[in-house]
Amino acid sequence: MATYLEFESKIKFIQEDIISAQVRHDEGLVTTLRANLDREVSKIFNNLSPFQQLQLARHVDRPYALDYINLLMRDKYEIHGDRHFRDDAAILCYMGYIGDEKVVVIGEQKGRGTKNKIKRNFGMPHPEGYRKALRAAKLAEKFNLPLLMLIDTPGAYPGIGAEERNQSEAIARNLLELSQLNTPSISVVIGEGGSGGALAIGVADRLAMMRYSVFSVISPEGCSAILWNDPAKVEAATNAMKITSNDLKELGLIDAIIKEPLIGAHRDKEAAAAAIGEYFLEEVAKLRAMSDEERMEQRYKKLTGIGAFSE
């Protein structure tokens, strides 16, 4: 059964009415209701607040990395383990095809249902997860395969074991190595991009965000707790932090916004996956048209330009 957020309640009622009309074979009413649905979707989703976009980014029905991998890739083969400690299920690595392009895809996976959430550690990778991601990225470089990275994490796991195995070094190592990776690379924030946990697979030739994704240095809950000592001020923190795709594009911190369906990726997963696939293949073609030197120089300027500010 689909899950509806509070601001989607009118959409829920209209969709239920459409189902009832279809059962009665009342085609005239179905047509009228679908027109009403389109108007309501346009009215609601063209006027979303940052907090509502945060809710969509965390929606329980929103597609996760594995959903997109299954929808986009064919003849895929999963890469396991970092060859040092263990296989971290919070990071997925696959080799296969998107369209006619042989690719490597890395994704952060949150998991659904209690058992799967625990298996995936709620999408919070350990150091071995980032080392597995780097291993897969190096494979892409070795065989000159384009790299697609799907970001969706509340942040890197902050537990004692992760710190003992040097979480900060694993993230820093990825930032360094991915910045120097000599193959076309594209990162896409598909849901929630949290702090260093997102940055660890976010350094690429192109960084894009899905329409309703968010990217932040800290969660709004953490921000409200630190600034106001009041976790209830999450909405105020979300508004102040500028974490939506439109905000980050305006600030020049991302390259593109991928137009997932207006009603949200959670209502049309196939169309959302197709949008990612189209963007990826288009950008790979552009990057392939450059020489290695041109592509690396462009990436260098992009990365060193982040944070530049003038009044």
C-alpha positions in Angstrom: 0.0 0.0 0.0 1.3 3.4 -1.0 2.3 5.8 1.8 1.2 9.4 1.6 2.7 12.4 3.3 0.4 15.0 5.0 0.6 17.4 2.1 -0.2 14.6 -0.4 -3.6 13.9 1.3 -5.7 15.5 -1.5 -3.8 13.4 -4.1 -4.6 10.3 -2.1 -8.3 11.0 -2.1 -8.4 11.7 -5.8 -6.5 8.6 -6.6 -8.8 6.5 -4.5 -11.8 8.1 -6.3 -10.1 7.2 -9.6 -9.8 3.5 -8.6 -13.5 3.5 -7.5 -14.6 5.0 -10.8 -12.5 2.4 -12.7 -14.2 -0.4 -10.8 -17.6 1.0 -11.8 -16.3 1.4 -15.4 -17.3 5.1 -15.3 -14.8 6.3 -18.0 -16.2 9.9 -18.0 -15.6 10.3 -14.3 -12.2 8.8 -14.6 -11.2 11.3 -17.2 -12.5 14.2 -15.0 -10.7 12.9 -11.9 -7.4 12.5 -13.8 -7.6 16.1 -14.9 -8.3 17.1 -11.3 -5.3 15.0 -10.2 -3.0 16.7 -12.7 -4.1 20.1 -11.5 -3.7 19.1 -7.8 -0.2 17.6 -8.5 0.9 20.8 -10.3 -0.5 23.0 -7.5 1.2 21.1 -4.7 4.5 20.0 -6.2 5.3 23.3 -7.9 5.1 25.1 -4.5 6.9 22.7 -2.1 8.7 24.1 0.9 12.3 23.0 1.6 11.0 20.9 4.5 8.5 19.2 2.3 11.3 18.4 -0.2 13.2 16.9 2.7 10.2 14.7 3.5 10.1 13.5 -0.1 13.9 12.8 -0.1 13.3 10.5 2.9 10.0 9.0 1.7 9.7 5.3 2.5 8.6 4.5 -1.0 11.3 6.5 -2.7 13.6 4.4 -5.0 16.9 3.4 -3.5 20.1 2.7 -5.3 19.3 -1.0 -5.8 16.0 -0.1 -7.4 17.7 2.1 -9.9 20.4 -0.4 -10.6 17.8 -3.1 -11.3 15.8 -0.7 -13.6 18.8 0.7 -15.4 21.4 -2.1 -15.7 21.5 -5.3 -17.7 24.0 -8.2 -17.6 25.1 -6.9 -14.2 27.6 -8.5 -11.8 28.0 -7.4 -8.2 31.5 -6.7 -6.8 31.9 -7.6 -3.1 34.3 -6.7 -0.4 37.2 -4.4 0.1 39.9 -7.2 0.2 41.0 -5.9 3.7 38.2 -6.5 6.2 34.7 -7.5 5.0 31.9 -6.7 2.6 29.8 -3.7 3.7 26.2 -4.1 2.5 25.6 -0.3 2.8 27.6 0.1 -0.4 26.7 -1.6 -3.6 29.1 -2.0 -6.5 28.0 -3.4 -9.9 29.6 -3.8 -13.3 27.3 -4.1 -16.3 25.5 -2.2 -19.1 23.4 1.0 -19.1 22.1 1.1 -22.7 25.0 0.1 -24.9 27.6 1.6 -22.4 29.6 -0.8 -20.2 29.8 0.9 -16.8 30.6 0.6 -13.1 27.9 1.7 -10.7 28.4 2.4 -7.0 25.4 3.1 -4.7 24.6 3.7 -1.1 21.7 1.5 -0.1 19.4 2.2 2.9 17.3 -1.0 2.9 13.6 -1.7 3.4 12.0 -3.6 6.3 13.7 -4.1 9.7 15.9 -7.0 8.6 17.1 -5.3 5.5 17.7 -2.0 7.2 19.9 -3.7 9.7 21.7 -5.6 7.0 22.4 -2.3 5.1 23.1 -0.4 8.4 20.4 2.1 7.5 22.5 3.3 4.5 25.4 4.4 6.8 28.6 2.9 5.3 31.6 1.7 7.4 35.2 2.4 6.2 35.3 -0.9 4.4 32.3 0.2 2.4 34.2 3.3 1.1 37.2 1.1 0.4 35.0 -1.2 -1.6 33.7 1.7 -3.5 37.3 2.9 -4.2 38.2 -0.6 -5.4 35.3 -0.6 -7.8 36.2 2.9 -9.0 39.8 1.8 -9.7 38.4 -1.1 -11.7 36.5 1.4 -13.8 39.7 3.4 -14.3 41.7 0.3 -15.2 39.2 -0.8 -18.0 38.3 2.8 -19.0 34.7 2.4 -18.0 32.5 5.4 -17.1 31.5 5.5 -13.4 28.1 6.3 -12.0 27.8 6.9 -8.2 24.4 7.1 -6.5 24.4 9.0 -3.3 21.7 8.2 -0.6 22.9 8.3 3.0 22.1 10.1 6.3 25.9 10.0 6.8 28.9 7.7 7.3 28.5 5.3 10.3 29.9 7.0 13.5 30.2 3.9 15.6 33.3 2.8 17.6 34.2 0.0 15.2 34.1 2.4 12.2 36.3 4.9 14.0 38.8 2.1 15.0 39.1 1.2 11.3 39.7 4.8 10.4 36.4 6.2 9.0 37.8 9.6 8.4 40.9 8.3 6.5 38.7 6.2 4.3 36.5 9.2 3.3 39.6 11.4 2.8 41.2 8.8 0.7 38.2 8.6 -1.6 38.1 12.4 -1.9 41.8 12.3 -3.1 41.6 9.2 -5.3 38.3 10.1 -7.0 39.5 13.6 -7.8 42.4 12.0 -9.7 40.5 9.1 -11.3 41.2 9.0 -15.0 37.8 7.9 -16.3 34.5 9.8 -16.9 32.7 9.9 -13.6 29.2 11.1 -12.6 27.6 11.3 -9.2 23.9 11.7 -8.6 22.1 12.4 -5.2 19.0 10.3 -5.5 17.6 10.9 -2.0 19.5 12.2 1.0 23.1 13.3 0.8 24.5 13.6 4.3 27.9 15.1 5.1 31.2 13.2 4.5 29.2 10.0 3.9 27.9 11.5 0.7 31.1 13.3 -0.3 33.0 10.0 -0.2 31.3 9.0 -3.5 30.5 12.6 -4.6 33.7 13.7 -6.2 33.2 13.4 -10.0 33.3 15.2 -13.3 29.6 15.9 -12.9 27.5 16.1 -9.7 23.8 16.2 -10.1 20.7 16.0 -7.8 17.3 14.5 -8.4 14.6 17.2 -8.2 13.5 16.2 -4.7 16.8 15.2 -3.2 18.7 17.1 -0.5 22.5 17.5 0.2 23.8 18.9 3.5 26.8 19.1 5.8 24.6 18.0 8.7 21.0 16.7 9.1 18.4 19.4 9.9 17.7 17.5 13.1 21.4 17.8 14.1 21.5 21.5 13.1 18.4 22.4 15.1 19.8 20.5 18.2 23.1 22.4 18.0 21.9 25.9 17.1 18.7 26.0 19.2 19.0 22.9 21.5 15.6 22.1 20.2 15.1 19.2 17.8 11.6 20.4 17.2 12.9 23.3 15.1 13.8 20.9 12.2 11.6 22.9 9.7 13.3 26.2 10.6 16.7 24.5 10.2 15.8 23.0 6.8 14.7 26.4 5.5 17.9 28.1 6.7 20.4 25.5 5.5 19.7 25.7 1.7 19.8 22.0 1.1 17.5 21.5 -1.8 18.5 20.9 -5.4 17.4 24.4 -6.5 19.4 26.0 -3.7 22.6 24.1 -4.5 22.3 24.7 -8.2 21.8 28.4 -7.6 24.9 28.4 -5.4 26.9 26.6 -8.1 27.6 23.6 -6.0 26.0 21.1 -8.4 26.0 20.8 -12.2 22.5 19.8 -12.9 19.0 18.9 -11.5 17.6 15.7 -12.9 13.9 16.2 -13.5 12.3 13.2 -11.9 8.5 13.0 -12.3 6.7 16.1 -10.9 4.7 13.8 -8.5 8.0 12.3 -7.2 10.2 9.3 -8.0 8.2 7.3 -5.4 5.1 7.5 -7.6 6.9 6.6 -10.9 10.1 4.7 -10.4 10.5 3.7 -14.0 10.4 7.3 -15.2 12.8 8.4 -12.5 15.3 5.7 -13.5 14.9 6.7 -17.2 15.7 10.3 -16.3 18.9 9.2 -14.5 19.9 6.9 -17.4 19.4 9.6 -20.0 21.4 12.2 -18.0 24.2 9.7 -17.4 24.5 8.7 -21.1 24.4 12.2 -22.3 27.1 13.4 -19.9 29.3 10.4 -20.7 29.1 11.3 -24.4 30.2 14.9 -23.6 33.0 13.7 -21.4 34.2 11.2 -23.9 34.4 13.9 -26.5 37.1 15.6 -24.4 40.7 14.5 -24.2 41.9 13.1 -20.8 43.8 16.3 -20.2 40.8 18.5 -21.0 38.5 16.5 -18.8 40.9 16.4 -15.8 41.6 20.1 -16.1 37.9 20.9 -16.1 37.4 18.6 -13.1 40.3 20.4 -11.3 38.8 23.8 -11.9 35.4 22.7 -10.8 36.6 21.2 -7.5 38.9 24.1 -6.7 36.2 26.6 -7.5 33.8 25.2 -4.9 33.4 27.7 -2.0 34.6 30.7 -3.9 32.6 33.7 -2.9 32.6 37.4 -3.8 30.4 40.3 -2.8 
